[in-house]
Amino acid sequence: MQRLFLFLLLLLPALCGAQNLGSINGRVLSADAHPLEGVTVVETTGRFSALTDKEGRFALTNLPLEQLTLITRSLNFSEARRTVLLTAEAPNATVDFRLNASSNALQEVEVLGRKETTYKSDYSFVGTRTATALIDVPQSISTVTKEMMDDRQVFRLTDVVKNVAGVTQYSHYDDLTVRGFRNGYESGFRLLNGLRSGFSYGNSFTQAPLTVNLERVEVLKGPGAALFGDINPGGTVNMVTKKPLADTRRAISFSTGSFNTTRATADFTGPLNEQKNVLYRFNAGYEKTNTFRDVNDTKSLMIAPTVTFLVSDKTTLNAELVYTHINGYLDRGLPIKANDLYAAPRSFTLSQPSDYFRTNTYYLNASLTHKFTDWLSLNASYLDFTYNENLSEHRTLNTYADAPTNTVMNLRYFDRRAEEYTKNLSTYFSLNRNTGAISHKVVVGADYIRFNTDKQSTMFEARQKLVNGVATPLTFDLNKPLYEIQDPTKYIRRPLPQFFIDYINSVYHTVGIYAQDQLEVTPRLGLLLGVRYELFADERDYGDGSTTIPQRRVMPRAGLTYALRDNLNYFASYSSGFRPLKPEYIRFPERYGRSSAFSPETSYQLETGLKGEFFDKALFGTVAVYQIVKRNQLVATGSLTADGGQVYRQNGQARSRGAEVELTGNVLSNLSLNLNYAFNHTEVMDADLPAENGQPLANAPKHMGGLWAKYTFTTPALRGLGIGIGGNHVGRRRSENQVTVVGTEEKYWAHWPSYTVADVALFYTINKFNFHVNLNNVFDKYYFVGGYDFFRTSPGAPRNFMATLGYTF
């Protein structure tokens, strides 16, 4: 009895403590009373939080008996608050929320992960710099989500474009054609979370980015200069990285496939503390492959950790650090023997076994959003991007030693060490207010971008080697190819070329000041008005007292949307483009094959069409027609200056007119679809090369289309089994440069033939395991994704498979 009394005495404080704790439970519903899963309900101090389940229910326990304020957080619904007083007499409470859908309630800077798991993405930042429903943006935006990338087992950005209307590969590099215009190298770059990266610009365009850490890939069609400044007129590619989620999710996968390919990926996310106000995501991927090209085995590694800090209900921080290492060969494409496109196997290369191409890419991306009030917020993002390469390669000199027979190719040898830096700071204020019956969403901000190269970058070029003390040209016999370990110490070094001196002295910066207003004039009519002033300049000392070459431009943008029905919008827009040139093209045009200075490129687009959401908003569709005009188009001729620099021509005007249809999402809950078709008529006008007048733009097909459909069986006997079927068609495309008829000096425009490629897949899911196998190019079509001329073409991969086993936990 004495022991029992002592036990109760010790238990009494705990019982009393338990009586001083309360709880709150409830449901979160949409305005039309549907339960909302995945909504975070958090107490304002961040001490307590919960995530709603499939029924929209949540529960907070072990709460202090005091006044508490709860806030809902969701990407697709407006924020709601409830204040509750818990007392000893009423320690438990029930609180229900009804949330209204609102694009204005979405993140101003994307710092939290996307919860949807379909081919359809409901919103985008690339169209307006703020989260806006795709249907409300008066410009075409195509999106490929991670779910589609996973189902098609793509590993590089170039594999994604077959799912986007109006986008094809220009070459096998990170080099695309968007609505007829090249987007790669000097004519385009990739955005990372809306910030300018170093991908697809300068030397890095030879390496397509990995998709391991990508949530989705967005393509804003047409010029986006009013938003992002230096933009190609065909479109802007934005890569959105995976962000942390408040609920724990973990997935790993292992793959094997053709060309001795092995691959592994990991994706972990969740909270790091009980309050769920510190979230993480960790992505990693590794691939080893021989590829379908000879002498071109490649190893790729990516590590990408991300952390999100929900500092308070007003302030959120996000930081991600991404490292990519690729060790392989620089594939310069397939040389064409004797003008016969199919004379050599598609695996044929000029690379030698002693060549190598090792690259390291690092970038830090950080963002902040802070709400001063319900109607005013500050948004800031920073990207620090570094690209490093170590290259040894044998490549074509763009001439034949036995012309016009064209079977022995002249070579040049490069040994290059280079590093490039791209820094990007973007800051803007977002203001949501009404003037009478008109609501405004105003964005006012500025961007600062700086690009420069490491002054220690250097290169060694050779075109001859010593053979028994005699200088002998480097050549490659296409009929009798010889692959052996080369000794560059016997090569005759050329002086450091002027084009590389210009490269290592590349330092430029640009400041863009912009303002934009999204107006809701009536419940059905919306307007978008924007303008940007770009101030581009370099910092190079030219030795004559002049240190900068400013290039400045005002770029307007305007658009409207009108809701014909609740799920169908009409849109129309005007957008402008501007691309400043490298200052040396203006200061020293003779180094690049021209007697007078090159001019900056300008462009504009007129676009109109319809956007709709169907099947309970599960399927998104766009129909658009457009015209794009580009002036002062810079084109590489393929010819080289005496010291090896590229010779350019500049066309006065080029025009692209076309129409696109695109459907993405779910037709049924178990039937996912991506369907796209594009008609694109392009024409070179006022050409620098007379023979190019009236020609279509290089690598711009008139017809292109793609299909991918995935069906999952729901009958008990076949539950967990799914099939995928699809493919893509690309019409014939003109080469960038003319080729010479074998046996004569006559020149003509070559064309890469049209092609249709079919793909299939089989899926099976049981419990937390999933298995799928993809078979690509089912009929083993020999085709070309693009190319420049007969020295450098880009063949597509032969029939190949990839099998993956995945596990989620």
Secondary structure, DSSP 8 states (H G I E B T S, - for coil): -HHHHHHHHHHHHHHHHHHTEEEEEEEEEETTS-B-TT-EEEETTSS-EEE--TTSEEEEEEEESSEEEEEEE-SSB---EEEEE--SS--EEE--EEE-B-GGGS-SS--S-----SS---EESTTTSS-EEGGGSSS-EEEEEHHHHHHHT--BGGGTGGGSTTEEESSSSS-EEETTEEESGGG--EEETTEE-STTSGGGGGS--B-TTEEEEEEEES--HHHHSB--SSEEEEEEE----SS-EEEEEEEEETTTEEEEEEEEEEESSTTS-EEEEEEEEEEEE--SSTT--EEEEEEEEEEEEE-SSSEEEEEEEEEEEEEE-----B--BTTBTTSS-TT-----TT-EEEEEEEEEEEEEEEESSSSEEEEEEEEEEEEEEEEEEEEEEEEETTTTS--EEEEEEEEEEEEEEEEEEEEEEEEEEEETTEEEEEEEEEEEEEEEE-TT-EEEEEEEEEETTEEEE-EEESSS-------GGGEEE----HHHHHHHT-EEEEEEEEEEEEEE-SSSEEEEEEEEEEEEEE----SSS-----EEEEEEEEEEEEEEETTEEEEEEEEEEEE---HHHHH-GGGGT-SS----EEEEEEEEEEEEEETTTTEEEEEEEEEEEEEEEEEEEEEE-TTS-EEEEEEEEEEEEEEEEEEEEEEETTEEEEEEEEEEEEEEES-SSGGGTT---BT--SEEEEEEEEEE--SGGGTTEEEEEEEEEE--EE-SS-EE-TTS--EE--EE--EEEEEEEEEEEETTEEEEEEEESTT----EEEEEETTEEEE---SEEEEEEEEE-
